[in-house]
Amino acid sequence: MDALKSKILAILKQPGLAALATIDANGKPWVRYVIVATASDMTIRCATFMQSRKAQHIKANPEVHIAAGVPDMASHNNYLQIQGKAEIVTDQAEKNALWDESLREYFNGPEDPNYGIVVIKPYRIELWNGIQPEVWEA
């Protein structure tokens, strides 16, 4: 694994919020906070309600943008700007793999038909740790 990818994964593996932007039917951005889980292949996942605005936006336009890596304002170095393509999946294996008991506040369990997964495949990630970013591209 190259050094840049390792740095990016180290940031994405930290728990915390990320800001996920989608594009609405009028071509306007819409941002919301999500909690992401990242695999070693850099695939990013988060839970969603199947009827959410987020899910509807992604079904119509898979382009998304994520800002991540700032756990608090005192730690604002080394943040990420991520461009990717997203899809909404309901595969039970995916749902089981992402399931965490903290999701029970929103869903009845991993079999809940309203529980879906946003799967994001990044194609460009900028690691900002100063004035110029380091850029990873798929």
N, C-alpha and C positions, 0 to 999 in steps of 0.2 A: 504494500500500500504506500502510495507516495505521501510525502510529508504534509502537503496542503490538505489532502483528503483526511489524514489523521487529525489535523487541527480542527477541521470542520466537524468531523464526527465527535470529537471531544466536547465541542460546544453544544452540538445537537443532543448529545446523550444526557446533558444536565437537565434536571426537571425544571419546568417553568412554562410561562405563557409565551405564545408566539402570536403575532398579528397576521392573520390570513386575509388576503384581499382576493375577491372574485369580481367578475364583471356582470352587471345587471343587464336587463333586456334593452336598456337605452344606451349601453356602452359605457356606463359610469362605474367607477370602482366602488366596492362596498367592503369595509374592513370589519373584522371581528376577532376577538381573542379566542384561541384554541389551545389545548394542551396536546403537544405532539409526542409521538414515539418514533424514533428513527432506527432503521435497520442498518447493518454494516454495509449494505449495498447503496446506502443513502436514500432509500425509499422512506418517505415520511407518511405517517398515518395519524388520523385523529377521528374521534367519534362524531357522528352527526345524527340528527333526527332526519328521517327519510323525507319528510314534508317541509324541511327547513328552507329558508331562502337560500342558504349556502348550497344545499343539494340541488335546488332548482337552477341556480346560477351555473354550477359546474356541469350539469347535464346539458345546458344550452351552450356553454363556452368553457372548455377545460383549462384555459389559461389562468394561472393563479400566481400570486406573489406572497412570500412570507418574509417577515422581519423577525429575527429570533436571536437569542443569545445574551439578552440583558436581564439578569435576574433582579437587579435593583439599580437605582440611579448612581450609586457609588461604584458600580461595576460595569460601566458602560463601554469599556474597551472590548475589542474582539467580538463584534456582532456580525450577523449574517444577513444578507439580502439574497433571497432565493427566488428564482424564476422556475416554474415547472408546469407540467400538465397533470391535471387531476382527473380522477374518476370516482364515482360512487359505487361501492361494491357491497353486496349482501351475502357473499360466500360465507357459509357458517364457519369454516376453518379460519378465515380472516377475522370474523367477529369474535371467535373464541380466543384467538391469539392476542387481540388488543384488549379484551375484556379485563377490567379491574373492578373490584368491589366498589370503588368510589363512584362508578358509573351507575350503580343501583339507585342513586338519588334521582336519576333521569330515566332509566330504563328498568324493565322488570327482570332483565337478565340477558345473557348473550343470545337467546332465542327470540327476544322481543322483535316483532316485525317492524317496529318503528326505529330500531337501532341499525345504523349503517356505518360504513367506514369510508372516509375520504382517503384515497391512496394517491399520493403525489410523487411523481417521478421528476426530480430536479434535472434541468438541463444547463443551468448556469447558477453558480453560487459565488457571491462576492464576500470575502472575509475582510472586514474593515478593522484595522488595528492601527490606524494612523491616517495619513492624508490620502494615500493611494491604496486601493484594495488589491488583495491577491485574488485571482479569478480562477475558479475551477469550472470546466465545461465538460459535459458528457460527450 
